[in-house]
Amino acid sequence: MTKAGRPRSEQAREAILNATQALLKESQGAGLTIEAIARRAKVGKPTIYRWWPTLADVVLEALLCQADANITIPPFESLQKTLRHILRLSVKAIADGAGVHLRFLMAQAQQDEAFRERFRKNFTAKRRAVLKSIFMKAVEHGNIGPDQDLDMLTDVVFGVMWYRLLTGHAPMDETFADKVTGMVMKMVQPLRA
């Protein structure tokens, strides 16, 4: 995702990512530009372009930093408890600002095929892997039968979340996270002894 060249100044990198997050929160993504980020971070535009190929890539890295800090994977207890925990963390992160990042990035991914691939590889594939690992643990613990299609189950969970995030027709809160957890629990077939 980053370009070769002079090593990054960690101070400049943090300033750029903090500026990106602040501007996204203030403007909801409308009119976000490299120029505005550079001005807010007190760096030159060439510094940003040296490290990120596009504006969307700056936003993606800001999102990844936020996700890594706010969405931790708990030790597996049961499918219901672990899934509810991770979904509650996810909707909290969305409410705390990640939702603006995600809507912005999804819009950019529809316009730029190369960025769509970077977004898939660096964000959506990683989030899918986390959720699928929870489902795989559930199979090991007998919460899900071995014949369950874990890829489709992962798609269902993220499909519901993306739809609500992109349309905004209803809240994404703890109640929503709990309802998605309940829906999954009704869909899965536990291993029968």
Backbone hydrogen bonds in HBPLUS format (Angstrom, degrees):
<---DONOR---> <-ACCEPTOR-->    atom                        ^
c    i                          cat <-CA-CA->   ^        H-A-AA   ^      H-
h    n   atom  resd res      DA  || num        DHA   H-A  angle D-A-AA Bond
n    s   type  num  typ     dist DA aas  dist angle  dist       angle   num
A0012-ALA N   A0009-SER O   3.05 MM   3  5.19 114.3  2.50  99.7 114.9     1
A0013-ARG N   A0009-SER O   2.87 MM   4  6.16 164.1  1.89 160.3 165.3     2
A0014-GLU N   A0010-GLU O   2.97 MM   4  6.12 166.8  1.99 147.9 151.0     3
A0015-ALA N   A0011-GLN O   3.01 MM   4  6.18 155.6  2.07 142.7 149.9     4
A0016-ILE N   A0012-ALA O   2.88 MM   4  6.10 156.6  1.94 152.0 157.9     5
A0017-LEU N   A0013-ARG O   2.94 MM   4  6.21 167.9  1.95 156.9 159.8     6
A0018-ASN N   A0014-GLU O   2.84 MM   4  5.91 160.6  1.87 149.5 155.5     7
A0019-ALA N   A0015-ALA O   2.89 MM   4  5.95 155.9  1.95 142.0 149.2     8
A0020-THR N   A0016-ILE O   2.90 MM   4  6.09 155.6  1.96 146.9 153.9     9
A0021-GLN N   A0017-LEU O   3.00 MM   4  6.23 163.1  2.03 147.4 151.3    10
A0022-ALA N   A0018-ASN O   2.93 MM   4  6.13 162.5  1.97 150.0 155.1    11
A0023-LEU N   A0019-ALA O   2.89 MM   4  6.02 167.3  1.91 153.0 156.5    12
A0024-LEU N   A0020-THR O   2.96 MM   4  6.08 158.3  2.01 149.1 155.3    13
A0025-LYS N   A0021-GLN O   3.03 MM   4  6.17 159.2  2.07 145.8 151.4    14
A0026-GLU N   A0022-ALA O   2.95 MM   4  6.18 155.8  2.01 148.3 155.2    15
A0027-SER N   A0023-LEU O   2.88 MM   4  5.92 163.5  1.91 151.1 155.4    16
A0028-GLN N   A0024-LEU O   2.69 MM   4  5.02 131.0  1.92 141.2 148.2    17
A0030-ALA N   A0027-SER O   3.10 MM   3  5.39 158.3  2.15 118.6 117.5    18
A0032-LEU N   A0029-GLY O   3.43 MM   3  5.42 167.8  2.45 117.3 114.6    19
A0037-ILE N   A0033-THR O   3.10 MM   4  6.39 160.1  2.15 146.6 152.0    20
A0038-ALA N   A0034-ILE O   2.82 MM   4  6.03 166.0  1.84 156.2 160.2    21
A0039-ARG N   A0035-GLU O   2.92 MM   4  6.11 162.3  1.95 150.5 155.3    22
A0040-ARG N   A0036-ALA O   2.99 MM   4  6.16 168.3  2.00 149.5 152.6    23
A0041-ALA N   A0037-ILE O   2.81 MM   4  5.94 158.7  1.85 154.7 161.0    24
A0042-LYS N   A0038-ALA O   2.81 MM   4  5.68 117.7  2.21 138.3 152.9    25
A0043-VAL N   A0038-ALA O   3.04 MM   5  5.02 160.4  2.08 138.5 144.2    26
A0042-LYS N   A0039-ARG O   3.27 MM   3  5.08 143.9  2.41  93.7 104.1    27
A0047-THR N   A0044-GLY O   3.03 MM   3  5.41 133.5  2.25 106.9 118.8    28
A0048-ILE N   A0045-LYS O   3.01 MM   3  5.26 117.0  2.42 104.1 118.8    29
A0049-TYR N   A0045-LYS O   2.97 MM   4  6.29 170.2  1.98 163.5 165.3    30
A0050-ARG N   A0046-PRO O   2.84 MM   4  5.82 138.1  2.02 139.7 150.0    31
A0051-TRP N   A0048-ILE O   3.06 MM   3  5.50 135.6  2.27 107.7 118.7    32
A0052-TRP N   A0048-ILE O   2.90 MM   4  6.00 151.4  1.99 158.8 168.3    33
A0057-ASP N   A0054-THR O   3.13 MM   3  5.25 126.4  2.44  96.8 110.0    34
A0058-VAL N   A0054-THR O   3.36 MM   4  6.81 144.0  2.49 142.8 151.7    35
A0058-VAL N   A0055-LEU O   3.05 MM   3  5.26 126.3  2.35 101.6 115.3    36
A0059-VAL N   A0055-LEU O   3.13 MM   4  6.52 162.2  2.16 154.9 159.2    37
A0060-LEU N   A0056-ALA O   2.82 MM   4  6.04 153.1  1.89 146.1 154.4    38
A0061-GLU N   A0057-ASP O   3.03 MM   4  6.23 159.8  2.07 142.6 146.6    39
A0062-ALA N   A0058-VAL O   3.02 MM   4  6.32 156.5  2.08 148.8 155.7    40
A0063-LEU N   A0059-VAL O   2.89 MM   4  6.15 154.5  1.95 150.3 157.4    41
A0064-LEU N   A0060-LEU O   2.86 MM   4  6.14 160.5  1.90 153.3 158.7    42
A0065-CYS N   A0061-GLU O   3.00 MM   4  6.20 159.8  2.04 149.6 154.0    43
A0066-GLN N   A0062-ALA O   3.11 MM   4  6.31 156.2  2.17 142.5 149.1    44
A0067-ALA N   A0063-LEU O   2.78 MM   4  6.03 162.0  1.81 158.2 163.4    45
A0068-ASP N   A0064-LEU O   2.91 MM   4  6.03 165.3  1.94 150.3 154.2    46
A0069-ALA N   A0065-CYS O   3.13 MM   4  6.25 149.1  2.23 139.8 147.7    47
A0070-ASN N   A0066-GLN O   2.94 MM   4  6.04 148.5  2.04 148.6 157.3    48
A0071-ILE N   A0067-ALA O   2.89 MM   4  5.46 154.0  1.96 150.9 152.4    49
A0082-THR N   A0078-SER O   2.95 MM   4  5.92 168.3  1.96 156.1 160.0    50
A0083-LEU N   A0079-LEU O   2.85 MM   4  5.72 164.0  1.88 151.2 156.7    51
A0084-ARG N   A0080-GLN O   2.98 MM   4  5.94 161.5  2.01 143.2 149.3    52
A0085-HIS N   A0081-LYS O   3.01 MM   4  6.10 156.9  2.06 141.5 148.1    53
A0086-ILE N   A0082-THR O   3.03 MM   4  6.28 169.3  2.04 154.5 156.1    54
A0087-LEU N   A0083-LEU O   2.90 MM   4  6.03 162.1  1.93 156.2 161.4    55
A0088-ARG N   A0084-ARG O   2.89 MM   4  5.98 155.0  1.96 147.1 154.0    56
A0089-LEU N   A0085-HIS O   3.02 MM   4  6.29 159.4  2.07 150.5 156.0    57
A0090-SER N   A0086-ILE O   2.97 MM   4  6.13 152.8  2.05 140.3 148.3    58
A0091-VAL N   A0087-LEU O   2.94 MM   4  6.19 165.6  1.97 153.7 155.8    59
A0092-LYS N   A0088-ARG O   3.02 MM   4  6.12 150.0  2.11 142.6 151.3    60
A0093-ALA N   A0089-LEU O   2.93 MM   4  6.16 159.3  1.97 149.4 154.7    61
A0094-ILE N   A0090-SER O   2.96 MM   4  6.23 153.3  2.03 146.8 154.6    62
A0095-ALA N   A0091-VAL O   2.93 MM   4  6.11 158.2  1.97 142.8 148.4    63
A0096-ASP N   A0092-LYS O   2.84 MM   4  6.04 141.9  1.99 145.3 156.8    64
A0098-ALA N   A0093-ALA O   2.94 MM   5  5.61 155.8  2.00 154.9 147.0    65
A0097-GLY N   A0094-ILE O   3.31 MM   3  5.53 161.7  2.35 109.4 110.8    66
A0099-GLY N   A0094-ILE O   3.08 MM   5  4.26 153.4  2.16 116.3 114.1    67
A0102-LEU N   A0098-ALA O   2.84 MM   4  6.09 165.8  1.86 157.6 161.1    68
A0103-ARG N   A0099-GLY O   2.98 MM   4  6.17 165.6  2.00 151.2 154.5    69
A0104-PHE N   A0100-VAL O   3.04 MM   4  6.15 164.5  2.06 149.8 154.5    70
A0105-LEU N   A0101-HIS O   2.84 MM   4  6.06 164.1  1.86 155.8 160.5    71
A0106-MET N   A0102-LEU O   2.86 MM   4  5.99 158.6  1.91 150.4 156.2    72
A0107-ALA N   A0103-ARG O   3.05 MM   4  6.22 158.0  2.10 146.4 152.0    73
A0108-GLN N   A0104-PHE O   3.02 MM   4  6.33 158.3  2.07 148.5 154.6    74
A0109-ALA N   A0105-LEU O   2.84 MM   4  6.02 152.6  1.91 147.6 155.5    75
A0110-GLN N   A0106-MET O   3.19 MM   4  6.44 132.8  2.43 139.5 149.9    76
A0110-GLN N   A0107-ALA O   3.21 MM   3  5.35 137.2  2.40  97.5 108.8    77
A0111-GLN N   A0108-GLN O   3.03 MM   3  5.24 140.7  2.19 102.6 114.0    78
A0112-ASP N   A0108-GLN O   3.03 MM   4  6.14 135.4  2.24 151.9 164.3    79
A0116-ARG N   A0112-ASP O   2.86 MM   4  6.14 154.7  1.93 151.6 160.1    80
A0117-GLU N   A0113-GLU O   3.14 MM   4  6.45 150.7  2.23 146.4 152.1    81
A0118-ARG N   A0114-ALA O   3.19 MM   4  6.57 155.1  2.26 143.5 150.1    82
A0118-ARG N   A0115-PHE O   2.97 MM   3  4.95 110.7  2.47  95.5 112.6    83
A0119-PHE N   A0115-PHE O   2.75 MM   4  6.00 159.7  1.79 162.1 168.2    84
A0120-ARG N   A0116-ARG O   2.88 MM   4  6.06 159.5  1.92 147.0 152.6    85
A0121-LYS N   A0117-GLU O   2.88 MM   4  6.03 167.6  1.90 149.7 153.4    86
A0122-ASN N   A0118-ARG O   2.83 MM   4  5.79 165.2  1.85 148.4 153.1    87
A0123-PHE N   A0119-PHE O   2.87 MM   4  5.45 142.6  2.01 138.8 146.3    88
A0124-THR N   A0119-PHE O   3.20 MM   5  6.61 148.8  2.31 143.6 150.0    89
A0125-ALA N   A0120-ARG O   2.70 MM   5  5.53 156.6  1.75 157.8 160.2    90
A0127-ARG N   A0123-PHE O   2.94 MM   4  6.20 162.1  1.97 161.9 167.4    91
A0128-ARG N   A0124-THR O   2.87 MM   4  6.01 158.0  1.92 148.9 155.4    92
A0129-ALA N   A0125-ALA O   2.94 MM   4  6.10 153.3  2.01 140.6 148.0    93
A0130-VAL N   A0126-LYS O   3.07 MM   4  6.36 150.7  2.16 145.1 152.1    94
A0131-LEU N   A0127-ARG O   3.12 MM   4  6.44 168.6  2.14 152.7 154.5    95
A0132-LYS N   A0128-ARG O   2.78 MM   4  5.95 167.2  1.79 158.4 162.9    96
A0133-SER N   A0129-ALA O   2.90 MM   4  5.97 147.5  2.01 139.7 148.2    97
A0134-ILE N   A0130-VAL O   3.20 MM   4  6.56 144.6  2.33 143.1 151.9    98
A0134-ILE N   A0131-LEU O   3.08 MM   3  5.17 123.4  2.41  97.2 111.4    99
A0135-PHE N   A0131-LEU O   3.07 MM   4  6.48 156.2  2.12 149.7 156.2   100
A0136-MET N   A0132-LYS O   2.81 MM   4  6.09 150.1  1.89 148.6 157.6   101
A0137-LYS N   A0133-SER O   2.97 MM   4  6.19 152.4  2.05 141.5 148.3   102
A0138-ALA N   A0134-ILE O   2.98 MM   4  6.26 148.7  2.08 142.4 151.6   103
A0139-VAL N   A0135-PHE O   2.97 MM   4  6.34 142.6  2.11 142.6 152.4   104
A0140-GLU N   A0136-MET O   3.03 MM   4  6.39 159.0  2.08 146.7 151.8   105
A0141-HIS N   A0137-LYS O   2.93 MM   4  6.22 143.5  2.06 145.5 155.8   106
A0143-ASN N   A0138-ALA O   2.73 MM   5  4.87 136.6  1.91 155.3 154.0   107
A0144-ILE N   A0138-ALA O   3.30 MM   6  5.59 142.5  2.45 112.9 109.8   108
A0142-GLY N   A0139-VAL O   3.05 MM   3  5.06 159.1  2.10 104.3 110.6   109
A0191-LEU N   A0142-GLY O   3.19 MM  49  4.99 152.4  2.27 123.7 131.6   110
A0145-GLY N   A0189-GLN O   2.49 MM  44  5.48 137.9  1.66 149.9 154.9   111
A0148-GLN N   A0145-GLY O   3.25 MM   3  5.84 170.8  2.26 120.0 122.7   112
A0153-LEU N   A0149-ASP O   3.01 MM   4  6.27 155.9  2.07 148.6 156.1   113
A0154-THR N   A0150-LEU O   2.94 MM   4  6.05 153.8  2.00 141.2 147.8   114
A0155-ASP N   A0151-ASP O   2.95 MM   4  6.23 155.8  2.01 145.6 152.4   115
A0156-VAL N   A0152-MET O   2.89 MM   4  6.16 152.9  1.97 149.0 156.1   116
A0157-VAL N   A0153-LEU O   3.15 MM   4  6.46 164.3  2.17 150.3 152.8   117
A0158-PHE N   A0154-THR O   3.04 MM   4  6.29 178.1  2.04 158.7 159.2   118
A0159-GLY N   A0155-ASP O   2.66 MM   4  5.60 147.1  1.76 144.2 155.0   119
A0160-VAL N   A0156-VAL O   3.07 MM   4  6.24 161.4  2.10 150.9 153.4   120
A0161-MET N   A0157-VAL O   3.14 MM   4  6.42 160.4  2.18 146.6 152.4   121
A0162-TRP N   A0158-PHE O   2.76 MM   4  5.90 173.7  1.77 157.8 159.5   122
A0163-TYR N   A0159-GLY O   2.96 MM   4  5.98 162.0  1.99 145.7 151.4   123
A0164-ARG N   A0160-VAL O   3.14 MM   4  6.27 165.3  2.16 145.4 149.1   124
A0165-LEU N   A0161-MET O   2.90 MM   4  6.07 158.7  1.94 150.9 157.7   125
A0166-LEU N   A0162-TRP O   2.79 MM   4  5.90 167.5  1.81 157.0 159.7   126
A0167-THR N   A0163-TYR O   2.95 MM   4  5.96 157.2  2.00 148.3 154.4   127
A0168-GLY N   A0164-ARG O   2.87 MM   4  5.41 148.2  1.97 134.1 143.3   128
A0177-ALA N   A0173-ASP O   2.96 MM   4  6.33 162.1  1.99 155.3 160.4   129
A0178-ASP N   A0174-GLU O   2.84 MM   4  6.07 157.5  1.89 151.2 157.1   130
A0179-LYS N   A0175-THR O   2.90 MM   4  6.15 150.4  1.99 146.2 154.7   131
A0180-VAL N   A0176-PHE O   2.91 MM   4  6.20 159.3  1.95 157.4 162.6   132
A0181-THR N   A0177-ALA O   3.00 MM   4  6.21 157.7  2.05 144.2 150.7   133
A0182-GLY N   A0178-ASP O   2.92 MM   4  6.16 158.7  1.96 145.2 150.9   134
A0183-MET N   A0179-LYS O   2.86 MM   4  6.09 152.8  1.93 146.6 154.2   135
A0184-VAL N   A0180-VAL O   2.96 MM   4  6.23 160.4  2.00 152.5 156.8   136
A0185-MET N   A0181-THR O   2.96 MM   4  6.24 161.5  2.00 151.9 157.2   137
A0186-LYS N   A0182-GLY O   3.10 MM   4  6.35 143.6  2.24 142.9 151.7   138
A0187-MET N   A0183-MET O   3.08 MM   4  6.35 136.5  2.28 140.1 152.3   139
A0187-MET N   A0184-VAL O   2.93 MM   3  4.98 126.2  2.22  97.9 113.1   140
A0188-VAL N   A0184-VAL O   3.02 MM   4  6.24 151.9  2.10 163.2 168.6   141
